[in-house]
Each structure stands twice: as C-alpha cells, then as structure tokens.
C-alpha cells in the first residue's frame, strides 16, 4: 500500500505519537510519503499527485482535515482523519480510535465511506468570490467570535479555551437574518446561524438530536438567544440527550436545506470547522453530496446511515 500523509504540526499540541503511527505502517510494508503543511505551503500542491496513492492521511485539526477533504472532493480517494488538533470533532463524529496503533490498523484495514461535504461561498458571483469547504459545522456570528477568541489559548488549555472565549463574549452581537433555504425565504433574529453536517461538538454535546451526513441536507440552526446565559437551556437539553431523553432545543430554531444563503444586519464573521475566515456575511452554503471519502470502522457506516447501500 502507498500512503500520502499531509501533516499540519501547528495544530493542537502537535502529536508525539506520529512517529509510532508511521513506524506501524512501515512494519506492515507500507510506503509512506510525508509532506508538511507549513505556513506559506499550498495545499493544492501538496496533494497534487494524490491519485497515485491508495490512501491520504490528513494530520491535524478539523480545519486541516476539512481542507484536505475539500481539495480531494469528488475524487473517491480515501482519507484518514488523523486527530492531532484540539477538539478533533470529526474523529468523535466518525467514532474513530485515538491510539496510534489502532489508527494505523484503521488506515490499513478500515472501510471507505462517502459523506457529504459543505461548501461556503462568499462574494458569490463577483470577482472576489471565494469558496472553502467544511465537514462538520460552519457558521456566522457568535460561534465565529468564540473560535477567534480561543485561537491563542488552544495550545495552552485545549478545549477549555472555548469556554474562556465564550465567557469573554457574554453579550454577543444580535443580528437580523434573511435566510434563503432551498428557495424559501424567511426572516429571523439571533446571534448566530450554523450549517450542521455532523452534530457532535466540543465536550461531546450534540447541536441537534441527530445528523445524517449522507442525506444531502444540512441542519440549519439559528441561535435565537440574546446572551450566552440564554444558551444554558440548550446546553442542558444536549446533556439530557446523552441519557436518551431527547428534549427540545430551547433558543434554537432548526431548519433543513441543501442550499442556504444568509444575509445579516450587521454583517457577521464566519468560521468553518473551527477555523475563522477573514470574510463576513452575506454567505452561501451548499451540500456537495457524498463528495468526501473517509476511512472508518465498518460499524460506523451503519450507525451514520441505517441503509449504507443507498
């Protein structure tokens, strides 16, 4: 087997187990090409010949993995999401192991599974149009502010950085939203709009009751509260979800759509899979159905899609 690894060693705390991972692959007779996503490196150049490899291993946080997945969209090249970031939400959603030898075994013997990929579009239809991808969640507003505020602290206190950042944003910006959901227009108000492909976030909480990343739809979540304190009932409901109670999500307005356009007044910052973007609303998001292929345990396919043959 021939494997290409693209590693962002600036993610999280780095990964001291990466050598053991590569050594285990080598012991299995695998050829490994390792390339580093350093500052200034072009990802498109690093994966330029990915079709010559049996697997691509993306080493880093969720933003790194989603960037690799977007670069390889529609190619059917299997990607192993090696969890070397702070939150590693994709690994949690895909129920992946975290131990290096188990990850190596998964790379060699895991099941390729196609899932939906999200695409964000800003300045659509203009010369400044910009497109980027996400696998888990993208959004506009409060969540982007929290990600931005946590950026410097993540390397020091890990996931706790998100709590500190949220506390520092106790009175987030409240905006008027105009949403286009598959052609249907609605007006609403809140502190954020989220495009959810996979629902599980930090601290093992789920934004919505469930998410099917193979159904061609996002859950579109409008956070209606005017303050961070107003999110407490929604967080409590998510905790109860883990005990099987499945309560309603207070302060959250939830829709489904495959194409969304968001106009916000005032304009709000954007984030995709934990990485803040140097762009603002208006923004469009669309589903690229089953455009990314990830390597998972065989049982995960059934858990994420009750009918994996579809």
Buried (B, 14 or more C-beta within 10 A) or exposed (E): EEBBBBBBBBBBEBBEBBEBBBBBBEEEEBEBEEBEBEEEEEBEEBBEEBEEBBBBBBBBBBBBBBBBBBBBBEBEBBBBBBBBBBBBBBBBBBEBBEEBEBBBBBBBEBBBBBBBBBBBBBBEEEEEEBEBBBBBBBBBBBBBBBBBBBBEBBBEEBEBBBBBBBEEBEEBBBBEBBBBBEEEEEEBBBBBBBBBBBBBBBEEBBBBBEBBBBBEBBBBBBBBBBBBEBBEBBBEBBBEBEEEEEBEBBBBBBBBBBBBBBBBEEBBBBBBBBBBBEBBBBBBBBBBBBBBBBBBBEEBBEEBBEEBEE
